[in-house]
Amino acid sequence: MKDHSQPEPGHIMQIGTGFWASKTLLTAVNLDLFTHLAVHRSMSAAEIKKTYNFQCTDRHLYDFLDALVALNLLEKEGNLTSALYFNTKDTDAFLDMNKKAYIGGILKMMNNRLYSNWGNLQEALSTGNSQIEFNNPSENLFDDLYKDESRLKEFIDAMSGAQMGNFMAFTNTFDFTRYNTLTDAGGSSGLLSIMVATHQPHMKCTSFDLPEVESIAKSTIDKFNLTDRVSVASGNFFNDPIPAADIVVMGNILHDWDEENKQKLIKKAYEALPKEGVFVAIENLIDNDRRKNSFGLLMSLNMLLETKTGFDYTFNDFEGWILDVGFKNASFIPLAGPASAAIAYK
Ligand SMILES: Nc1ncnc2c1ncn2[C@@H]1O[C@H](CSCC[C@H]([NH3+])C(=O)O)[C@@H](O)[C@H]1O
C-alpha cells in the first residue's frame, strides 16, 4: 500500500506544472489561499468568501473549493454550508508561501503569463512565432523579461518552483564522490548549488548567471548560510567563459535555444571542465520514441510559445551533440516526474 504520510513533490509537480492543469488550481487566489489556510488551519466557505471579497454566487464558490478538493489540493470536513476546508499534506508543504519547500512560483508564473500564451498555440503553430506578452519581442526572451524587476523576480521564483523536486532528486542520486567543484551555468537563484552544498559537504559550488540575477542569488545563498561554499559569478554564457569546475550543470538551459546555440553552450561547458569532468543537463528529456513524455513534448511547445526557436530534446539528441563536441559518452538518471539528468563524460 502507498505511504501517504509524506508529502509527494512529484504529485504536486505533476498537477501543478502540467500545462493542462486546471485554471482552478492556478487561480487558487494566486496561491495565497493555501498560505491562508496554513495560518488559520481550516476555514468555512463563508470565511473564504469574505477574505477574498468574492462576489460570485455561493454555488460557484462551492464549485471552486470542491474542485480543489477533487484535485486533492484541499481537504474538507462536512459539505456545503457545514464544510470546513483545510490544506492537504502536499499543499501544506509545497504551496504555503512561508514554507522552505514552497514551489508555487511556477504556478504563479503560469497563472500570470504562460496560461494566456497557451491560448495562442494555434497562432504559434501557424506563424512559427513566439506568443509572449511583449510587442515586437526581441530574439532573446531574457532581454525582454529582465527589463522589469517584478517579472524578473517572478521568473526566478518560477524556476525554483519548477526544479525543486528535480534538484533534490539529482543531489541525492548522483555520485559526487569523485568531484569537488560544481558550476551551475544559468544557476538562477542558486538553488541547485545550495542543495548540492547542503547535502554534499565536500562540494564547493558556483552559481553563474546574468548580472541582473546576481543580487537575488546572493540573498538566497545568504539565507541558507552557505556563503563559504557557494559563490555567485556573473556573466554571459555565450560571450564569457563558464567558471571552471569538475561538474558543469545546465538546468533547463539548452531547451531555451536553437540547435546551433545548444551546441555552442555544450562546447562552452566542455571547455570549462577538466579531463574526466562531467556535464549535466537537467531537463524534461523526451523519450527516444517520442511517445510517452507528454510533459517534455508540451514543454517543447512552451519553448515555441516563449522563445520561438528553443525546443526540448531526447537523450539520443543529447548524445549526438555531446559526442560531436568531444565528450566520450553519456548516460542519464531519471529525476522527479518527467525530468532527467543527461550526463556527458569528458
Ligand atoms: N546569456 C546568458 N548567460 C548566463 N545566463 C543566462 C543567459 N541567458 C539566460 N540565462 C539564465 O538562464 C536561466 C534559464 S532558466 C533556468 C534556471 C535554472 N537553471 C533552473 O534549472 O531552474 C535564467 O536564470 C537566465 O537568467
Ligand as a Chemical Component Dictionary entry (heavy atoms), coordinates in Angstrom:
data_LIG
# 
_chem_comp.id                   LIG 
_chem_comp.type                 NON-POLYMER 
_chem_comp.pdbx_formal_charge   1 
_chem_comp.three_letter_code    LIG 
# 
loop_
_chem_comp_atom.comp_id 
_chem_comp_atom.atom_id 
_chem_comp_atom.alt_atom_id 
_chem_comp_atom.type_symbol 
_chem_comp_atom.charge 
_chem_comp_atom.model_Cartn_x 
_chem_comp_atom.model_Cartn_y 
_chem_comp_atom.model_Cartn_z 
_chem_comp_atom.pdbx_ordinal 
LIG N1  N1  N 0 23.406 34.548 -21.810 1  
LIG C1  C1  C 0 23.224 34.078 -20.591 2  
LIG N2  N2  N 0 24.263 33.905 -19.743 3  
LIG C2  C2  C 0 24.068 33.401 -18.475 4  
LIG N3  N3  N 0 22.853 33.027 -18.008 5  
LIG C3  C3  C 0 21.796 33.191 -18.831 6  
LIG C4  C4  C 0 21.931 33.721 -20.144 7  
LIG N4  N4  N 0 20.706 33.729 -20.732 8  
LIG C5  C5  C 0 19.846 33.266 -19.816 9  
LIG N5  N5  N 0 20.491 32.943 -18.672 10 
LIG C6  C6  C 0 19.900 32.377 -17.451 11 
LIG O1  O1  O 0 19.468 31.075 -17.734 12 
LIG C7  C7  C 0 18.430 30.721 -16.797 13 
LIG C8  C8  C 0 17.359 29.975 -17.583 14 
LIG S1  S1  S 0 16.050 29.407 -16.588 15 
LIG C9  C9  C 0 16.741 28.003 -15.790 16 
LIG C10 C10 C 0 17.195 28.300 -14.398 17 
LIG C11 C11 C 0 17.759 27.117 -13.608 18 
LIG N6  N6  N 1 18.984 26.590 -14.173 19 
LIG C12 C12 C 0 16.771 26.006 -13.465 20 
LIG O2  O2  O 0 17.060 24.870 -13.826 21 
LIG O3  O3  O 0 15.686 26.261 -12.947 22 
LIG C13 C13 C 0 17.946 32.020 -16.185 23 
LIG O4  O4  O 0 18.333 32.084 -14.844 24 
LIG C14 C14 C 0 18.648 33.098 -17.018 25 
LIG O5  O5  O 0 18.930 34.269 -16.297 26 
# 
loop_
_chem_comp_bond.comp_id 
_chem_comp_bond.atom_id_1 
_chem_comp_bond.atom_id_2 
_chem_comp_bond.value_order 
_chem_comp_bond.pdbx_ordinal 
LIG N1  C1  SING 1  
LIG C1  N2  SING 2  
LIG C1  C4  DOUB 3  
LIG N2  C2  DOUB 4  
LIG C2  N3  SING 5  
LIG N3  C3  DOUB 6  
LIG C3  C4  SING 7  
LIG C3  N5  SING 8  
LIG C4  N4  SING 9  
LIG N4  C5  DOUB 10 
LIG C5  N5  SING 11 
LIG N5  C6  SING 12 
LIG C6  O1  SING 13 
LIG C6  C14 SING 14 
LIG O1  C7  SING 15 
LIG C7  C8  SING 16 
LIG C7  C13 SING 17 
LIG C8  S1  SING 18 
LIG S1  C9  SING 19 
LIG C9  C10 SING 20 
LIG C10 C11 SING 21 
LIG C11 N6  SING 22 
LIG C11 C12 SING 23 
LIG C12 O2  DOUB 24 
LIG C12 O3  SING 25 
LIG C13 O4  SING 26 
LIG C13 C14 SING 27 
LIG C14 O5  SING 28 
# 
